[in-house]
Amino acid sequence: MIADLSSAGARLFVPPTSVRLVGNLEHIPNELMLALRSDRTQIPCEIRWRLTNSLGVRFKGPALPIAKPRPIP
């Protein structure tokens, strides 16, 4: 869940129940794509810090459209 959002980055909150299921957040790769369902975009990010149940990410580029899934023939 996005807790805070700015033009430079975001703070992502991971619910305690999810943290308990996966352990700590160290398994999350240092670079990721943050998908924003509200406007169907994704933003390349770099993790800058990790806490028990939150991450700080810096945006590495512009928001890109999420491609619509192609129908299965």
PDB file of N, CA, C and O in Angstrom:
ATOM      1  N   MET A   1       0.852  -1.163   0.000  1.00  0.00           N
ATOM      2  CA  MET A   1       0.000   0.000   0.000  1.00  0.00           C
ATOM      3  C   MET A   1       0.909   1.241   0.000  1.00  0.00           C
ATOM      4  O   MET A   1       1.915   1.285   0.708  1.00  0.00           O
ATOM      5  N   ILE A   2       0.539   2.240  -0.802  1.00  0.00           N
ATOM      6  CA  ILE A   2       1.302   3.480  -0.840  1.00  0.00           C
ATOM      7  C   ILE A   2       0.862   4.343   0.338  1.00  0.00           C
ATOM      8  O   ILE A   2      -0.303   4.726   0.441  1.00  0.00           O
ATOM      9  N   ALA A   3       1.820   4.648   1.235  1.00  0.00           N
ATOM     10  CA  ALA A   3       1.524   5.460   2.415  1.00  0.00           C
ATOM     11  C   ALA A   3       1.732   6.944   2.131  1.00  0.00           C
ATOM     12  O   ALA A   3       0.933   7.777   2.559  1.00  0.00           O
ATOM     13  N   ASP A   4       2.796   7.276   1.414  1.00  0.00           N
ATOM     14  CA  ASP A   4       3.110   8.658   1.034  1.00  0.00           C
ATOM     15  C   ASP A   4       3.610   8.638  -0.395  1.00  0.00           C
ATOM     16  O   ASP A   4       4.268   7.686  -0.814  1.00  0.00           O
ATOM     17  N   LEU A   5       3.300   9.693  -1.153  1.00  0.00           N
ATOM     18  CA  LEU A   5       3.700   9.765  -2.544  1.00  0.00           C
ATOM     19  C   LEU A   5       4.140  11.182  -2.855  1.00  0.00           C
ATOM     20  O   LEU A   5       3.454  12.140  -2.497  1.00  0.00           O
ATOM     21  N   SER A   6       5.289  11.323  -3.524  1.00  0.00           N
ATOM     22  CA  SER A   6       5.750  12.634  -3.971  1.00  0.00           C
ATOM     23  C   SER A   6       6.228  12.494  -5.406  1.00  0.00           C
ATOM     24  O   SER A   6       6.162  11.406  -5.978  1.00  0.00           O
ATOM     25  N   SER A   7       6.702  13.570  -5.988  1.00  0.00           N
ATOM     26  CA  SER A   7       7.191  13.491  -7.365  1.00  0.00           C
ATOM     27  C   SER A   7       8.516  12.722  -7.448  1.00  0.00           C
ATOM     28  O   SER A   7       8.881  12.243  -8.522  1.00  0.00           O
ATOM     29  N   ALA A   8       9.236  12.600  -6.333  1.00  0.00           N
ATOM     30  CA  ALA A   8      10.545  11.937  -6.323  1.00  0.00           C
ATOM     31  C   ALA A   8      10.500  10.485  -5.862  1.00  0.00           C
ATOM     32  O   ALA A   8      11.399   9.708  -6.183  1.00  0.00           O
ATOM     33  N   GLY A   9       9.454  10.104  -5.104  1.00  0.00           N
ATOM     34  CA  GLY A   9       9.425   8.742  -4.575  1.00  0.00           C
ATOM     35  C   GLY A   9       8.194   8.478  -3.740  1.00  0.00           C
ATOM     36  O   GLY A   9       7.215   9.224  -3.787  1.00  0.00           O
ATOM     37  N   ALA A  10       8.262   7.393  -2.967  1.00  0.00           N
ATOM     38  CA  ALA A  10       7.098   6.990  -2.175  1.00  0.00           C
ATOM     39  C   ALA A  10       7.540   6.186  -0.963  1.00  0.00           C
ATOM     40  O   ALA A  10       8.630   5.614  -0.930  1.00  0.00           O
ATOM     41  N   ARG A  11       6.654   6.160   0.038  1.00  0.00           N
ATOM     42  CA  ARG A  11       6.816   5.254   1.174  1.00  0.00           C
ATOM     43  C   ARG A  11       5.737   4.199   1.030  1.00  0.00           C
ATOM     44  O   ARG A  11       4.550   4.510   0.938  1.00  0.00           O
ATOM     45  N   LEU A  12       6.170   2.937   1.012  1.00  0.00           N
ATOM     46  CA  LEU A  12       5.248   1.824   0.845  1.00  0.00           C
ATOM     47  C   LEU A  12       5.082   1.112   2.169  1.00  0.00           C
ATOM     48  O   LEU A  12       6.065   0.804   2.843  1.00  0.00           O
ATOM     49  N   PHE A  13       3.847   0.850   2.544  1.00  0.00           N
ATOM     50  CA  PHE A  13       3.530   0.171   3.796  1.00  0.00           C
ATOM     51  C   PHE A  13       3.184  -1.279   3.493  1.00  0.00           C
ATOM     52  O   PHE A  13       2.385  -1.557   2.598  1.00  0.00           O
ATOM     53  N   VAL A  14       3.779  -2.197   4.232  1.00  0.00           N
ATOM     54  CA  VAL A  14       3.474  -3.621   4.105  1.00  0.00           C
ATOM     55  C   VAL A  14       2.740  -4.033   5.378  1.00  0.00           C
ATOM     56  O   VAL A  14       3.300  -3.923   6.469  1.00  0.00           O
ATOM     57  N   PRO A  15       1.502  -4.502   5.263  1.00  0.00           N
ATOM     58  CA  PRO A  15       0.736  -4.858   6.464  1.00  0.00           C
ATOM     59  C   PRO A  15       1.465  -5.910   7.302  1.00  0.00           C
ATOM     60  O   PRO A  15       2.112  -6.800   6.750  1.00  0.00           O
ATOM     61  N   PRO A  16       1.364  -5.814   8.635  1.00  0.00           N
ATOM     62  CA  PRO A  16       2.037  -6.771   9.523  1.00  0.00           C
ATOM     63  C   PRO A  16       1.718  -8.226   9.203  1.00  0.00           C
ATOM     64  O   PRO A  16       2.590  -9.085   9.339  1.00  0.00           O
ATOM     65  N   THR A  17       0.485  -8.526   8.780  1.00  0.00           N
ATOM     66  CA  THR A  17       0.151  -9.908   8.452  1.00  0.00           C
ATOM     67  C   THR A  17       0.976 -10.409   7.274  1.00  0.00           C
ATOM     68  O   THR A  17       1.370 -11.575   7.249  1.00  0.00           O
ATOM     69  N   SER A  18       1.242  -9.546   6.299  1.00  0.00           N
ATOM     70  CA  SER A  18       2.077  -9.933   5.154  1.00  0.00           C
ATOM     71  C   SER A  18       3.525 -10.107   5.576  1.00  0.00           C
ATOM     72  O   SER A  18       4.198 -11.026   5.109  1.00  0.00           O
ATOM     73  N   VAL A  19       4.014  -9.239   6.452  1.00  0.00           N
ATOM     74  CA  VAL A  19       5.388  -9.354   6.937  1.00  0.00           C
ATOM     75  C   VAL A  19       5.552 -10.675   7.683  1.00  0.00           C
ATOM     76  O   VAL A  19       6.572 -11.347   7.531  1.00  0.00           O
ATOM     77  N   ARG A  20       4.558 -11.055   8.488  1.00  0.00           N
ATOM     78  CA  ARG A  20       4.635 -12.328   9.221  1.00  0.00           C
ATOM     79  C   ARG A  20       4.687 -13.512   8.254  1.00  0.00           C
ATOM     80  O   ARG A  20       5.365 -14.504   8.522  1.00  0.00           O
ATOM     81  N   LEU A  21       3.980 -13.410   7.145  1.00  0.00           N
ATOM     82  CA  LEU A  21       3.960 -14.513   6.182  1.00  0.00           C
ATOM     83  C   LEU A  21       5.292 -14.679   5.449  1.00  0.00           C
ATOM     84  O   LEU A  21       5.728 -15.801   5.193  1.00  0.00           O
ATOM     85  N   VAL A  22       5.935 -13.562   5.113  1.00  0.00           N
ATOM     86  CA  VAL A  22       7.158 -13.635   4.297  1.00  0.00           C
ATOM     87  C   VAL A  22       8.431 -13.404   5.098  1.00  0.00           C
ATOM     88  O   VAL A  22       9.526 -13.531   4.551  1.00  0.00           O
ATOM     89  N   GLY A  23       8.319 -13.071   6.363  1.00  0.00           N
ATOM     90  CA  GLY A  23       9.509 -12.741   7.151  1.00  0.00           C
ATOM     91  C   GLY A  23       9.845 -11.269   6.976  1.00  0.00           C
ATOM     92  O   GLY A  23       8.948 -10.426   6.952  1.00  0.00           O
ATOM     93  N   ASN A  24      11.125 -10.954   6.855  1.00  0.00           N
ATOM     94  CA  ASN A  24      11.490  -9.540   6.697  1.00  0.00           C
ATOM     95  C   ASN A  24      11.364  -9.108   5.237  1.00  0.00           C
ATOM     96  O   ASN A  24      11.020  -9.918   4.377  1.00  0.00           O
ATOM     97  N   LEU A  25      11.637  -7.855   4.962  1.00  0.00           N
ATOM     98  CA  LEU A  25      11.476  -7.313   3.612  1.00  0.00           C
ATOM     99  C   LEU A  25      12.769  -7.375   2.804  1.00  0.00           C
ATOM    100  O   LEU A  25      12.839  -6.798   1.719  1.00  0.00           O
ATOM    101  N   GLU A  26      13.780  -8.054   3.305  1.00  0.00           N
ATOM    102  CA  GLU A  26      15.074  -8.120   2.626  1.00  0.00           C
ATOM    103  C   GLU A  26      15.014  -8.877   1.305  1.00  0.00           C
ATOM    104  O   GLU A  26      15.867  -8.675   0.441  1.00  0.00           O
ATOM    105  N   HIS A  27      14.012  -9.751   1.134  1.00  0.00           N
ATOM    106  CA  HIS A  27      13.907 -10.538  -0.098  1.00  0.00           C
ATOM    107  C   HIS A  27      13.425  -9.713  -1.288  1.00  0.00           C
ATOM    108  O   HIS A  27      13.541 -10.159  -2.429  1.00  0.00           O
ATOM    109  N   ILE A  28      12.891  -8.527  -1.046  1.00  0.00           N
ATOM    110  CA  ILE A  28      12.391  -7.683  -2.136  1.00  0.00           C
ATOM    111  C   ILE A  28      13.595  -7.100  -2.879  1.00  0.00           C
ATOM    112  O   ILE A  28      14.484  -6.537  -2.240  1.00  0.00           O
ATOM    113  N   PRO A  29      13.649  -7.220  -4.213  1.00  0.00           N
ATOM    114  CA  PRO A  29      14.806  -6.732  -4.970  1.00  0.00           C
ATOM    115  C   PRO A  29      14.991  -5.226  -4.807  1.00  0.00           C
ATOM    116  O   PRO A  29      14.030  -4.502  -4.545  1.00  0.00           O
ATOM    117  N   ASN A  30      16.226  -4.758  -4.962  1.00  0.00           N
ATOM    118  CA  ASN A  30      16.540  -3.332  -4.803  1.00  0.00           C
ATOM    119  C   ASN A  30      15.906  -2.468  -5.885  1.00  0.00           C
ATOM    120  O   ASN A  30      15.687  -1.276  -5.668  1.00  0.00           O
ATOM    121  N   GLU A  31      15.610  -3.040  -7.034  1.00  0.00           N
ATOM    122  CA  GLU A  31      14.933  -2.303  -8.104  1.00  0.00           C
ATOM    123  C   GLU A  31      13.639  -3.031  -8.432  1.00  0.00           C
ATOM    124  O   GLU A  31      13.606  -4.260  -8.505  1.00  0.00           O
ATOM    125  N   LEU A  32      12.576  -2.263  -8.627  1.00  0.00           N
ATOM    126  CA  LEU A  32      11.268  -2.848  -8.900  1.00  0.00           C
ATOM    127  C   LEU A  32      10.414  -1.886  -9.698  1.00  0.00           C
ATOM    128  O   LEU A  32      10.765  -0.720  -9.877  1.00  0.00           O
ATOM    129  N   MET A  33       9.286  -2.392 -10.175  1.00  0.00           N
ATOM    130  CA  MET A  33       8.299  -1.556 -10.856  1.00  0.00           C
ATOM    131  C   MET A  33       7.109  -1.406  -9.912  1.00  0.00           C
ATOM    132  O   MET A  33       6.522  -2.396  -9.475  1.00  0.00           O
ATOM    133  N   LEU A  34       6.765  -0.173  -9.606  1.00  0.00           N
ATOM    134  CA  LEU A  34       5.619   0.109  -8.752  1.00  0.00           C
ATOM    135  C   LEU A  34       4.404   0.315  -9.649  1.00  0.00           C
ATOM    136  O   LEU A  34       4.369   1.258 -10.440  1.00  0.00           O
ATOM    137  N   ALA A  35       3.417  -0.554  -9.534  1.00  0.00           N
ATOM    138  CA  ALA A  35       2.211  -0.462 -10.354  1.00  0.00           C
ATOM    139  C   ALA A  35       1.166   0.380  -9.630  1.00  0.00           C
ATOM    140  O   ALA A  35       0.873   0.151  -8.456  1.00  0.00           O
ATOM    141  N   LEU A  36       0.613   1.349 -10.338  1.00  0.00           N
ATOM    142  CA  LEU A  36      -0.454   2.199  -9.804  1.00  0.00           C
ATOM    143  C   LEU A  36      -1.744   1.816 -10.525  1.00  0.00           C
ATOM    144  O   LEU A  36      -1.960   2.197 -11.676  1.00  0.00           O
ATOM    145  N   ARG A  37      -2.592   1.064  -9.841  1.00  0.00           N
ATOM    146  CA  ARG A  37      -3.829   0.594 -10.463  1.00  0.00           C
ATOM    147  C   ARG A  37      -4.766   1.739 -10.823  1.00  0.00           C
ATOM    148  O   ARG A  37      -5.512   1.644 -11.798  1.00  0.00           O
ATOM    149  N   SER A  38      -4.737   2.819 -10.050  1.00  0.00           N
ATOM    150  CA  SER A  38      -5.692   3.907 -10.259  1.00  0.00           C
ATOM    151  C   SER A  38      -5.595   4.510 -11.655  1.00  0.00           C
ATOM    152  O   SER A  38      -6.615   4.868 -12.244  1.00  0.00           O
ATOM    153  N   ASP A  39      -4.392   4.627 -12.188  1.00  0.00           N
ATOM    154  CA  ASP A  39      -4.250   5.186 -13.540  1.00  0.00           C
ATOM    155  C   ASP A  39      -3.555   4.228 -14.504  1.00  0.00           C
ATOM    156  O   ASP A  39      -3.121   4.636 -15.582  1.00  0.00           O
ATOM    157  N   ARG A  40      -3.448   2.936 -14.114  1.00  0.00           N
ATOM    158  CA  ARG A  40      -2.864   1.884 -14.941  1.00  0.00           C
ATOM    159  C   ARG A  40      -1.479   2.259 -15.464  1.00  0.00           C
ATOM    160  O   ARG A  40      -1.193   2.129 -16.655  1.00  0.00           O
ATOM    161  N   THR A  41      -0.619   2.729 -14.546  1.00  0.00           N
ATOM    162  CA  THR A  41       0.761   3.034 -14.900  1.00  0.00           C
ATOM    163  C   THR A  41       1.699   2.265 -13.983  1.00  0.00           C
ATOM    164  O   THR A  41       1.290   1.734 -12.950  1.00  0.00           O
ATOM    165  N   GLN A  42       2.959   2.218 -14.380  1.00  0.00           N
ATOM    166  CA  GLN A  42       3.997   1.626 -13.548  1.00  0.00           C
ATOM    167  C   GLN A  42       5.209   2.536 -13.589  1.00  0.00           C
ATOM    168  O   GLN A  42       5.492   3.164 -14.609  1.00  0.00           O
ATOM    169  N   ILE A  43       5.932   2.605 -12.457  1.00  0.00           N
ATOM    170  CA  ILE A  43       7.067   3.510 -12.328  1.00  0.00           C
ATOM    171  C   ILE A  43       8.282   2.697 -11.886  1.00  0.00           C
ATOM    172  O   ILE A  43       8.216   1.967 -10.896  1.00  0.00           O
ATOM    173  N   PRO A  44       9.401   2.823 -12.624  1.00  0.00           N
ATOM    174  CA  PRO A  44      10.616   2.128 -12.179  1.00  0.00           C
ATOM    175  C   PRO A  44      11.131   2.777 -10.888  1.00  0.00           C
ATOM    176  O   PRO A  44      11.211   4.002 -10.797  1.00  0.00           O
ATOM    177  N   CYS A  45      11.482   1.947  -9.884  1.00  0.00           N
ATOM    178  CA  CYS A  45      11.889   2.448  -8.571  1.00  0.00           C
ATOM    179  C   CYS A  45      13.153   1.757  -8.085  1.00  0.00           C
ATOM    180  O   CYS A  45      13.527   0.678  -8.544  1.00  0.00           O
ATOM    181  N   GLU A  46      13.787   2.423  -7.142  1.00  0.00           N
ATOM    182  CA  GLU A  46      14.939   1.873  -6.437  1.00  0.00           C
ATOM    183  C   GLU A  46      14.650   1.987  -4.944  1.00  0.00           C
ATOM    184  O   GLU A  46      14.265   3.055  -4.468  1.00  0.00           O
ATOM    185  N   ILE A  47      14.833   0.898  -4.202  1.00  0.00           N
ATOM    186  CA  ILE A  47      14.610   0.951  -2.756  1.00  0.00           C
ATOM    187  C   ILE A  47      15.753   1.720  -2.107  1.00  0.00           C
ATOM    188  O   ILE A  47      16.924   1.414  -2.334  1.00  0.00           O
ATOM    189  N   ARG A  48      15.411   2.718  -1.301  1.00  0.00           N
ATOM    190  CA  ARG A  48      16.401   3.548  -0.618  1.00  0.00           C
ATOM    191  C   ARG A  48      16.556   3.162   0.845  1.00  0.00           C
ATOM    192  O   ARG A  48      17.642   3.301   1.409  1.00  0.00           O
ATOM    193  N   TRP A  49      15.468   2.671   1.477  1.00  0.00           N
ATOM    194  CA  TRP A  49      15.544   2.225   2.871  1.00  0.00           C
ATOM    195  C   TRP A  49      14.453   1.193   3.130  1.00  0.00           C
ATOM    196  O   TRP A  49      13.447   1.126   2.425  1.00  0.00           O
ATOM    197  N   ARG A  50      14.687   0.390   4.169  1.00  0.00           N
ATOM    198  CA  ARG A  50      13.746  -0.651   4.592  1.00  0.00           C
ATOM    199  C   ARG A  50      13.601  -0.594   6.105  1.00  0.00           C
ATOM    200  O   ARG A  50      14.592  -0.474   6.826  1.00  0.00           O
ATOM    201  N   LEU A  51      12.373  -0.679   6.579  1.00  0.00           N
ATOM    202  CA  LEU A  51      12.085  -0.821   7.998  1.00  0.00           C
ATOM    203  C   LEU A  51      11.312  -2.120   8.178  1.00  0.00           C
ATOM    204  O   LEU A  51      11.164  -2.889   7.228  1.00  0.00           O
ATOM    205  N   THR A  52      10.823  -2.369   9.372  1.00  0.00           N
ATOM    206  CA  THR A  52      10.117  -3.615   9.657  1.00  0.00           C
ATOM    207  C   THR A  52       8.946  -3.853   8.717  1.00  0.00           C
ATOM    208  O   THR A  52       8.778  -4.959   8.204  1.00  0.00           O
ATOM    209  N   ASN A  53       8.130  -2.821   8.484  1.00  0.00           N
ATOM    210  CA  ASN A  53       6.958  -3.009   7.629  1.00  0.00           C
ATOM    211  C   ASN A  53       6.748  -1.873   6.626  1.00  0.00           C
ATOM    212  O   ASN A  53       5.619  -1.602   6.218  1.00  0.00           O
ATOM    213  N   SER A  54       7.841  -1.211   6.229  1.00  0.00           N
ATOM    214  CA  SER A  54       7.719  -0.186   5.199  1.00  0.00           C
ATOM    215  C   SER A  54       9.016  -0.060   4.415  1.00  0.00           C
ATOM    216  O   SER A  54      10.092  -0.435   4.879  1.00  0.00           O
ATOM    217  N   LEU A  55       8.875   0.483   3.211  1.00  0.00           N
ATOM    218  CA  LEU A  55       9.997   0.690   2.302  1.00  0.00           C
ATOM    219  C   LEU A  55       9.948   2.120   1.787  1.00  0.00           C
ATOM    220  O   LEU A  55       8.867   2.682   1.611  1.00  0.00           O
ATOM    221  N   GLY A  56      11.104   2.704   1.546  1.00  0.00           N
ATOM    222  CA  GLY A  56      11.185   3.989   0.871  1.00  0.00           C
ATOM    223  C   GLY A  56      11.753   3.766  -0.517  1.00  0.00           C
ATOM    224  O   GLY A  56      12.814   3.158  -0.658  1.00  0.00           O
ATOM    225  N   VAL A  57      11.062   4.249  -1.550  1.00  0.00           N
ATOM    226  CA  VAL A  57      11.542   4.085  -2.908  1.00  0.00           C
ATOM    227  C   VAL A  57      11.743   5.436  -3.578  1.00  0.00           C
ATOM    228  O   VAL A  57      11.028   6.401  -3.310  1.00  0.00           O
ATOM    229  N   ARG A  58      12.742   5.474  -4.460  1.00  0.00           N
ATOM    230  CA  ARG A  58      13.004   6.663  -5.282  1.00  0.00           C
ATOM    231  C   ARG A  58      12.634   6.296  -6.708  1.00  0.00           C
ATOM    232  O   ARG A  58      12.995   5.224  -7.192  1.00  0.00           O
ATOM    233  N   PHE A  59      11.912   7.186  -7.382  1.00  0.00           N
ATOM    234  CA  PHE A  59      11.535   6.940  -8.767  1.00  0.00           C
ATOM    235  C   PHE A  59      12.748   7.133  -9.661  1.00  0.00           C
ATOM    236  O   PHE A  59      13.489   8.106  -9.521  1.00  0.00           O
ATOM    237  N   LYS A  60      12.946   6.195 -10.584  1.00  0.00           N
ATOM    238  CA  LYS A  60      14.101   6.235 -11.474  1.00  0.00           C
ATOM    239  C   LYS A  60      13.744   6.681 -12.885  1.00  0.00           C
ATOM    240  O   LYS A  60      14.629   6.830 -13.727  1.00  0.00           O
ATOM    241  N   GLY A  61      12.480   6.892 -13.149  1.00  0.00           N
ATOM    242  CA  GLY A  61      12.049   7.290 -14.476  1.00  0.00           C
ATOM    243  C   GLY A  61      10.590   7.671 -14.466  1.00  0.00           C
ATOM    244  O   GLY A  61       9.944   7.672 -13.418  1.00  0.00           O
ATOM    245  N   PRO A  62      10.069   7.997 -15.638  1.00  0.00           N
ATOM    246  CA  PRO A  62       8.667   8.411 -15.714  1.00  0.00           C
ATOM    247  C   PRO A  62       7.712   7.233 -15.588  1.00  0.00           C
ATOM    248  O   PRO A  62       8.096   6.074 -15.750  1.00  0.00           O
ATOM    249  N   ALA A  63       6.468   7.558 -15.297  1.00  0.00           N
ATOM    250  CA  ALA A  63       5.415   6.543 -15.250  1.00  0.00           C
ATOM    251  C   ALA A  63       5.144   6.052 -16.666  1.00  0.00           C
ATOM    252  O   ALA A  63       5.080   6.840 -17.610  1.00  0.00           O
ATOM    253  N   LEU A  64       4.987   4.746 -16.796  1.00  0.00           N
ATOM    254  CA  LEU A  64       4.740   4.118 -18.090  1.00  0.00           C
ATOM    255  C   LEU A  64       3.392   3.421 -18.056  1.00  0.00           C
ATOM    256  O   LEU A  64       2.987   2.919 -17.007  1.00  0.00           O
ATOM    257  N   PRO A  65       2.690   3.380 -19.178  1.00  0.00           N
ATOM    258  CA  PRO A  65       1.399   2.685 -19.174  1.00  0.00           C
ATOM    259  C   PRO A  65       1.600   1.193 -18.966  1.00  0.00           C
ATOM    260  O   PRO A  65       2.574   0.610 -19.444  1.00  0.00           O
ATOM    261  N   ILE A  66       0.672   0.588 -18.251  1.00  0.00           N
ATOM    262  CA  ILE A  66       0.663  -0.870 -18.097  1.00  0.00           C
ATOM    263  C   ILE A  66      -0.080  -1.419 -19.303  1.00  0.00           C
ATOM    264  O   ILE A  66      -1.216  -1.033 -19.576  1.00  0.00           O
ATOM    265  N   ALA A  67       0.565  -2.312 -20.012  1.00  0.00           N
ATOM    266  CA  ALA A  67      -0.058  -2.889 -21.212  1.00  0.00           C
ATOM    267  C   ALA A  67      -1.282  -3.707 -20.827  1.00  0.00           C
ATOM    268  O   ALA A  67      -1.285  -4.417 -19.822  1.00  0.00           O
ATOM    269  N   LYS A  68      -2.315  -3.593 -21.640  1.00  0.00           N
ATOM    270  CA  LYS A  68      -3.501  -4.403 -21.409  1.00  0.00           C
ATOM    271  C   LYS A  68      -3.176  -5.834 -21.787  1.00  0.00           C
ATOM    272  O   LYS A  68      -2.491  -6.072 -22.782  1.00  0.00           O
ATOM    273  N   PRO A  69      -3.661  -6.797 -21.001  1.00  0.00           N
ATOM    274  CA  PRO A  69      -3.399  -8.193 -21.349  1.00  0.00           C
ATOM    275  C   PRO A  69      -4.024  -8.562 -22.679  1.00  0.00           C
ATOM    276  O   PRO A  69      -5.135  -8.140 -23.000  1.00  0.00           O
ATOM    277  N   ARG A  70      -3.301  -9.349 -23.441  1.00  0.00           N
ATOM    278  CA  ARG A  70      -3.837  -9.812 -24.730  1.00  0.00           C
ATOM    279  C   ARG A  70      -4.756 -10.993 -24.470  1.00  0.00           C
ATOM    280  O   ARG A  70      -4.478 -11.817 -23.599  1.00  0.00           O
ATOM    281  N   PRO A  71      -5.843 -11.082 -25.215  1.00  0.00           N
ATOM    282  CA  PRO A  71      -6.745 -12.224 -25.035  1.00  0.00           C
ATOM    283  C   PRO A  71      -6.048 -13.518 -25.448  1.00  0.00           C
ATOM    284  O   PRO A  71      -5.224 -13.538 -26.363  1.00  0.00           O
ATOM    285  N   ILE A  72      -6.398 -14.583 -24.759  1.00  0.00           N
ATOM    286  CA  ILE A  72      -5.854 -15.892 -25.083  1.00  0.00           C
ATOM    287  C   ILE A  72      -6.638 -16.444 -26.272  1.00  0.00           C
ATOM    288  O   ILE A  72      -7.867 -16.498 -26.235  1.00  0.00           O
ATOM    289  N   PRO A  73      -5.927 -16.855 -27.329  1.00  0.00           N
ATOM    290  CA  PRO A  73      -6.661 -17.362 -28.531  1.00  0.00           C
ATOM    291  C   PRO A  73      -7.366 -18.669 -28.261  1.00  0.00           C
ATOM    292  O   PRO A  73      -8.015 -19.216 -29.153  1.00  0.00           O
TER     293      PRO A  73
END
